[in-house]
């Protein structure tokens, strides 16, 4: 297992500070193009990821803007959208009973029609995935399945696929044994099984604020209580506050997304992931790590998960192929450390097994090669789509909007002007055949009432551009309440 150097985290800040000074001094003026990433790497001896981080930081502060396929330009915004890094949330202290299912079901159920513009979708466009190759792998692998495979491949799952997953971990420097990996029916089942393994009804679990609504649904189903901890839109959960709530409330586990968190898109720096794991180890506290977006990064190297720094088996790492390869195939897995046998037992007791033919098909696809080529194409497409959505929001949305561009995944978190009601906006947008994900669905207290999550998982086209303009008009025309629901994020 390897550790990466931390000096890059200061280099990108130094580069961003120098460019910011050049902009403030008027050397770089509105509309000027910044040196390309390649030029900056060559002239300064920096890696592309370091330069990208510096440019993202300047972009989040509203100083530069990205133009798809053209580069980065000094922003000219004497008003309009504030592309500034939002402040961190300040949730109420204490544990909270969770009752979100009715709200989430109503929101998701209202936006399933094919003719709806899917800004609220949780998945990228199916046209981004190699469906024909997957079909051929399914046919080929099914022909070779032996009758006994249907029994032998019950929990913990198809051995060939587990080996392929273990090999992908190994390429990142993580030595995870195949018998630790439990194949599941998507990441959602993996996460729920891990939660079942560490908590019982009435227990409290730490979540981010805001947090992915699937975590809240799981807590509600098991009768668990949520403890929200402030989460920064770029660097993830506040470790100082996390330690305070651990000591004060004695939770049974943490459920966190350390890489491209949904909905914020935040990427916790690797040094902070190391500190997170060390903090939880001191308190003997399990971490359920939801890592489904880790393959959707920008740059040349995948970010390491918190699991990479786990020495005691306390990190229950969960992922799937649903967001990066095969959404409808519903194959995920857990690498639950010291609780692997317990998670496997729970899998056997609840759903027995996932689809053996589907697992065999994915194993064959991975062994044939081409997965990494597909991922490179997918990442490039998502980056273009992120840039297009980000640029459209910056051009069309009204004064007082705040948004930060993520460095991966396919979600953009938008803070609307003070007093705009995201739920009312959701209803008005649906009337125009546009879906979005309103902020209250990401909070056990239905907070973030002037926030929305937008999905950039679709090929950008004129219909999406028009939908962005329509959303901007709806925001601009929306009645305003007297005060925001909470501290902006």
SULDAVEN-V639567 format. One record per residue. RES is the residue in three letters. OMEGA is omega in degrees with one decimal (999 if undefined). Layout:
# SULDAVEN-V639567
RES:OMEGA + RES:OMEGA
This chain:
# SULDAVEN-V639567
UNK:-173.0 + UNK:172.0 + UNK:-179.0 + UNK:179.4 + UNK:-176.7 + UNK:-174.1 + UNK:-178.9 + UNK:-178.8 + UNK:175.9 + UNK:-179.0 + UNK:-178.3 + UNK:177.8 + UNK:178.4 + UNK:178.5 + UNK:179.3 + UNK:-178.8 + UNK:-179.9 + UNK:179.4 + UNK:177.4 + UNK:178.5 + UNK:177.9 + UNK:177.6 + UNK:-179.6 + UNK:-178.7 + UNK:179.6 + UNK:175.4 + UNK:171.9 + UNK:-174.6 + UNK:179.0 + UNK:-179.0 + UNK:177.7 + UNK:177.1 + UNK:175.0 + UNK:174.1 + UNK:-179.2 + UNK:178.3 + UNK:-179.8 + UNK:179.4 + UNK:-178.2 + UNK:177.0 + UNK:-177.4 + UNK:-174.7 + UNK:-174.3 + UNK:179.7 + UNK:-178.8 + UNK:176.5 + UNK:177.1 + UNK:-178.9 + UNK:178.1 + UNK:179.8 + UNK:178.3 + UNK:180.0 + UNK:179.0 + UNK:-179.9 + UNK:176.9 + UNK:179.9 + UNK:176.8 + UNK:178.7 + UNK:-179.5 + UNK:178.7 + UNK:177.5 + UNK:-176.0 + UNK:177.9 + UNK:175.1 + UNK:177.5 + UNK:173.7 + UNK:-177.0 + UNK:177.1 + UNK:-177.1 + UNK:-179.7 + UNK:-177.2 + UNK:-176.4 + UNK:175.2 + UNK:-174.3 + UNK:175.3 + UNK:-176.6 + UNK:176.2 + UNK:-170.8 + UNK:179.1 + UNK:-173.2 + UNK:175.5 + UNK:-179.9 + UNK:-175.8 + UNK:-179.3 + UNK:-178.9 + UNK:175.7 + UNK:178.4 + UNK:-179.9 + UNK:177.6 + UNK:-178.5 + UNK:176.0 + UNK:-179.0 + UNK:177.4 + UNK:177.9 + UNK:-171.4 + UNK:170.4 + UNK:-173.4 + UNK:176.2 + UNK:-174.0 + UNK:-170.3 + UNK:-178.3 + UNK:179.7 + UNK:-176.8 + UNK:179.8 + UNK:-179.5 + UNK:-178.4 + UNK:-177.1 + UNK:-178.2 + UNK:-176.5 + UNK:-172.0 + UNK:-176.0 + UNK:-175.3 + UNK:-176.9 + UNK:-177.7 + UNK:176.6 + UNK:173.0 + UNK:-164.6 + UNK:175.0 + UNK:179.5 + UNK:-175.4 + UNK:175.4 + UNK:-176.1 + UNK:171.1 + UNK:177.6 + UNK:178.2 + UNK:179.0 + UNK:179.8 + UNK:-172.4 + UNK:-176.1 + UNK:-172.0 + UNK:179.7 + UNK:178.7 + UNK:178.1 + UNK:177.1 + UNK:179.6 + UNK:177.8 + UNK:178.8 + UNK:179.1 + UNK:-176.9 + UNK:-177.4 + UNK:-179.8 + UNK:178.4 + UNK:-175.9 + UNK:180.0 + UNK:174.7 + UNK:178.9 + UNK:-177.2 + UNK:176.4 + UNK:-178.5 + UNK:177.7 + UNK:-176.0 + UNK:-176.6 + UNK:170.2 + UNK:-172.4 + UNK:14.8 + UNK:173.9 + UNK:-176.4 + UNK:-174.1 + UNK:179.4 + UNK:-179.5 + UNK:178.1 + UNK:178.1 + UNK:178.7 + UNK:177.4 + UNK:179.1 + UNK:179.1 + UNK:177.8 + UNK:173.1 + UNK:-175.4 + UNK:178.6 + UNK:175.6 + UNK:-179.3 + UNK:-179.7 + UNK:178.8 + UNK:-179.9 + UNK:-177.6 + UNK:179.9 + UNK:-178.2 + UNK:171.3 + UNK:-174.0 + UNK:176.8 + UNK:178.3 + UNK:-173.0 + UNK:177.2 + UNK:-176.9 + UNK:178.9 + UNK:-178.1 + UNK:177.8 + UNK:178.5 + UNK:-179.8 + UNK:179.3 + UNK:177.2 + UNK:179.2 + UNK:177.6 + UNK:176.4 + UNK:-176.2 + UNK:-172.4 + UNK:-173.4 + UNK:177.8 + UNK:-178.4 + UNK:-179.1 + UNK:178.3 + UNK:177.4 + UNK:180.0 + UNK:178.4 + UNK:173.2 + UNK:176.8 + UNK:176.6 + UNK:2.7 + UNK:-179.7 + UNK:178.5 + UNK:-173.7 + UNK:176.7 + UNK:177.0 + UNK:179.7 + UNK:177.0 + UNK:179.5 + UNK:178.4 + UNK:179.8 + UNK:-178.0 + UNK:-177.7 + UNK:-179.4 + UNK:-179.7 + UNK:179.1 + UNK:-178.0 + UNK:169.6 + UNK:-178.6 + UNK:177.3 + UNK:-179.5 + UNK:-176.0 + UNK:-177.4 + UNK:-174.2 + UNK:179.4 + UNK:-172.6 + UNK:174.6 + UNK:-169.3 + UNK:179.0 + UNK:-175.1 + UNK:177.8 + UNK:177.2 + UNK:178.1 + UNK:-180.0 + UNK:178.1 + UNK:-177.7 + UNK:175.9 + UNK:-177.9 + UNK:-175.4 + UNK:-170.4 + UNK:176.4 + UNK:178.1 + UNK:-179.5 + UNK:-178.3 + UNK:169.6 + UNK:173.3 + UNK:-173.2 + UNK:170.1 + UNK:-175.1 + UNK:-177.5 + UNK:179.4 + UNK:-175.7 + UNK:176.8 + UNK:20.8 + UNK:-169.7 + UNK:-172.6 + UNK:-175.2 + UNK:177.0 + UNK:179.3 + UNK:177.4 + UNK:-174.7 + UNK:176.0 + UNK:179.3 + UNK:174.7 + UNK:177.8 + UNK:179.0 + UNK:177.6 + UNK:-178.4 + UNK:178.9 + UNK:178.2 + UNK:-178.8 + UNK:177.8 + UNK:178.5 + UNK:-178.7 + UNK:179.2 + UNK:-173.4 + UNK:-179.9 + UNK:174.0 + UNK:170.4 + UNK:-174.8 + UNK:176.9 + UNK:-169.4 + UNK:-171.9 + UNK:-175.9 + UNK:-169.8 + UNK:179.0 + UNK:-172.7 + UNK:-175.9 + UNK:169.8 + UNK:-179.0 + UNK:-171.2 + UNK:-174.3 + UNK:177.7 + UNK:175.9 + UNK:177.7 + UNK:174.4 + UNK:173.5 + UNK:179.2 + UNK:-178.1 + UNK:-176.0 + UNK:-176.9 + UNK:177.9 + UNK:-174.4 + UNK:-179.9 + UNK:-179.4 + UNK:179.8 + UNK:177.1 + UNK:-170.6 + UNK:-176.9 + UNK:177.1 + UNK:-179.4 + UNK:173.0 + UNK:-170.8 + UNK:-175.8 + UNK:-172.9 + UNK:-176.7 + UNK:-168.7 + UNK:-175.5 + UNK:-175.6 + UNK:-177.6 + UNK:173.1 + UNK:175.4 + UNK:175.9 + UNK:178.7 + UNK:171.9 + UNK:169.2 + UNK:-163.8 + UNK:175.4 + UNK:-176.2 + UNK:179.5 + UNK:-177.2 + UNK:-177.9 + UNK:178.7 + UNK:177.9 + UNK:177.1 + UNK:178.9 + UNK:178.7 + UNK:176.4 + UNK:-179.6 + UNK:-177.3 + UNK:-172.9 + UNK:-176.1 + UNK:177.9 + UNK:-175.5 + UNK:167.5 + UNK:-179.6 + UNK:-179.5 + UNK:177.7 + UNK:179.8 + UNK:177.2 + UNK:179.0 + UNK:179.3 + UNK:178.6 + UNK:177.0 + UNK:179.9 + UNK:179.2 + UNK:-178.3 + UNK:-179.2 + UNK:178.9 + UNK:-175.3 + UNK:-179.7 + UNK:-179.0 + UNK:-178.9 + UNK:175.0 + UNK:175.5 + UNK:-178.5 + UNK:177.9 + UNK:178.2 + UNK:179.8 + UNK:179.6 + UNK:-179.8 + UNK:179.0 + UNK:-178.8 + UNK:179.1 + UNK:177.7 + UNK:-178.6 + UNK:174.9 + UNK:179.9 + UNK:-177.4 + UNK:179.1 + UNK:-178.9 + UNK:-179.6 + UNK:-179.6 + UNK:177.5 + UNK:-178.1 + UNK:-178.5 + UNK:-168.5 + UNK:-172.3 + UNK:-171.0 + UNK:177.3 + UNK:-179.8 + UNK:176.1 + UNK:178.0 + UNK:-177.7 + UNK:176.5 + UNK:-178.3 + UNK:178.7 + UNK:179.8 + UNK:179.7 + UNK:-177.4 + UNK:-179.5 + UNK:177.1 + UNK:174.4 + UNK:-179.1 + UNK:-173.9 + UNK:171.4 + UNK:-178.7 + UNK:177.2 + UNK:-177.1 + UNK:175.7 + UNK:176.7 + UNK:-177.6 + UNK:-176.8 + UNK:178.6 + UNK:176.4 + UNK:177.2 + UNK:176.6 + UNK:-178.9 + UNK:179.1 + UNK:179.4 + UNK:178.2 + UNK:177.7 + UNK:176.4 + UNK:179.3 + UNK:177.1 + UNK:175.6 + UNK:171.6 + UNK:179.0 + UNK:-178.2 + UNK:-175.4 + UNK:-176.4 + UNK:-179.3 + UNK:-180.0 + UNK:-177.0 + UNK:177.0 + UNK:178.3 + UNK:-179.2 + UNK:177.2 + UNK:-175.4 + UNK:-172.9 + UNK:173.1 + UNK:178.4 + UNK:173.5 + UNK:171.7 + UNK:177.2 + UNK:-179.7 + UNK:176.4 + UNK:-177.3 + UNK:-178.1 + UNK:173.7 + UNK:-175.9 + UNK:179.9 + UNK:-176.2 + UNK:178.4 + UNK:178.1 + UNK:176.5 + UNK:178.6 + UNK:179.9 + UNK:177.2 + UNK:177.6 + UNK:178.9 + UNK:177.2 + UNK:179.6 + UNK:178.3 + UNK:179.1 + UNK:177.1 + UNK:-177.5 + UNK:-177.2 + UNK:-174.1 + UNK:172.6 + UNK:-176.1 + UNK:170.3 + UNK:-174.1 + UNK:-173.0 + UNK:175.9 + UNK:-177.7 + UNK:-178.3 + UNK:176.1 + UNK:-179.3 + UNK:175.4 + UNK:999
